[in-house]
Every structure is written in C-alpha cells, then in structure tokens.
C-alpha cells in the first residue's frame, strides 16, 4: 500500500531527482512546453506549480525561495516577469499534461507538459463566440428594419 507516500521517486536518488526536476522546470519556463514521460510530467507539475504561485508576489524572499529550487537566474527572472504577468489572475492549475502515446524505443508513455496561458490553440477556441438563432421573430425584425429605412429614404427624396 502507498499510504503517506506522496513523492514519486522516479527510480533515482534524491540529489539526482532534485537536479532533474530543477532542470526540467527551467526548460518548461524557458520553452513553455516540453515532451517527457507521463511520470516525470506529473512529478514536474507538483514541483513547478508552487513556484509559479510564489512568482505572483514579487518579493525578495519569494525570489530567493524560487532560486533555491531552480538554481538558474535566467529562469527565475523569466518566471517573475513574463510568466507571473500572464498567470496573475489564475487561481491555480498553471500547467496542462497532454498524453502523446508511446515512445518508439522503449514503449514508454509520453506526454507534453505546457504552461496553460501560453497555448494559442485553446485560447483561440475560447475567444470565438457562437452565434445561435433564438427565434424566428427576432430574425424577421432584423429584416424589416432595413426596409423601413429604405422607405424613409424614398420619402425624403420626394
């Protein structure tokens, strides 16, 4: 049974796992999406989402806490400038995991992990509004309105 075991060790020692997650988080912040295995993507999600939450409040303390995890000045700077500005109003759920299928070499389950606010495909679908017909009467009123204008225009000409 797995009671109380919240960390997926990913078949690595502690130092290797922390370094790997730090490097993956820096790559995710830099490139906005990365391909990896499903298990690593789930572990990365637990690692990077608290850091993004900390970046919403730009304080020296939060920058130092984040730098202790990421160990990259460039990643911390980009996280606190660009990423924090985009996710400022979002209450959580900053990343999305999309399963991609199996890897050819060893048949491992692969996934794409991305920052939600940087995906243009899903944003474009959300911005478009669907137009629906509510009733026939509403459509007839619209067609009658231009006719009245034309009759008024002919009256003014006379």
N, C-alpha and C positions, 0 to 999 in steps of 0.2 A: 504494500500500500504506500501511497505517496503523501501521507499526512504531513503537512507543515513544510513540504519541500517546494519552495516557490521558484528556485533558480534552476534553469536548465544548464547543466554543466558542459554540454556540447562536447563531451569526451576530451576535455582539455583541463590542464592545471589552472589554478586561479589567476596567476600572472598572465598566462597566455590568453585566457578568456577575456580578462580586462583589457589587455592590449588590442585584441582582435575587435572587441566591441567599440573601443575608442576609435580605432582606425575606420571601422565601418560607419560610425556616426559622423566622423569628419567627412567621409566620402558622400554620405547621404546629404549633409548640409551643403557641401560644395556642388554636387551634381543634381540634387533634388530628387533623384531616383536611382536605385541600384538593383542589380539582379543578384540573388543569393539563394540559398536553400530556405525552405519554409521554416525549419527550426531556428536557423540563425536570424531570419527576419522577425520571428516572434520574440526572440531574445533581444534583438536590436530595438524593437518597438518599446519594450519595457525599459530599456536603457535610455533612449533618446527623448521620450515624451516628457519626463520630469525636467530634463534640461531645457526643452522648449518652453515649458511652463515658467521656469526660472528666468528665461530671457525676456519675458513680458515686462518684468520690473527691472529696469536697467540700473542696478546699483553695483557698487564696487564689490560688495560681498557676494552677490549672485554671479558676477563675472569670475570671481576667484573660485567659487564652488564649481562653476562650469568648466573653468580651465583645468581644475584638478582632475576632472573626469576625461576631458577631451585631449588635453596636452597639445593643442595647436592654436597659436594666436590667430591665424587666419580664419579658422573655423569658428572660434569664439566671436571674432569681430563680425563675420558674416551672419552668425546666428543672432547676435544682438541688434544688428542693423536691419538687414533685409528680411530675414525670416520672422523676427518678432513683429515687424511692422505689418506683415501680411496676416499673421495669426492673432493679432491683438484682440479681436472681438470674439474669437472662437473659444468656447469653454473647455475644450479638450478634444481628443481624437485627431491629432495633427498628422498622423501617418495612415496610409492605406496599404494593405497587403493584397496583392492580386496573384493568385496561383497560375503558373505558366505551363505546367506539365512536367515531364521528367527529362533529366539530363541524359544525353546520349551515352556518355562514357560509363557511368555507374548507376543510371536509373534513379538518381536522387530527385526528390520533389523540389522543383524550383519555384521561386516566387519573385515578383517585382515589388519592392517596397518603395513608396514615394511619399513626399510631402503633399498633403491634400490640396492646399491652396495654390500649388504650382501646376496643377494639371489643367490644361486648357480644354481638353476634350469634354470633361464632365461639367466644367463651368459654362461652356457654350450651350449645352443642352438645358441647363438650369435657367439661363437668361432669356431664352426664347419663350414667348407667350403663345399659348394655343388659342386660336380663335374658334369659338363654337357658336352655332346658331341657337338662340334661345327660343324664339318663337317666330311664327310666320308674320305676325302682326308687326313686329319690330322691323322686319325686312321691307314690308310694304311702306311703312312710314318713311324709311330712308329713300325709297324710290320716288315717293310722292313729293318730297321736299324739293328736289331739283326742278320738277315740273312747275311748281308754284313760282319758283324764281324765274323760270323762262316766261311764264305768263305775265309776271310783273314787269319783266324787261320789255315785253311786247307792248304792254300798256303804256310804259314810259315813252316808247317810240312814237305812239300815236298822238 
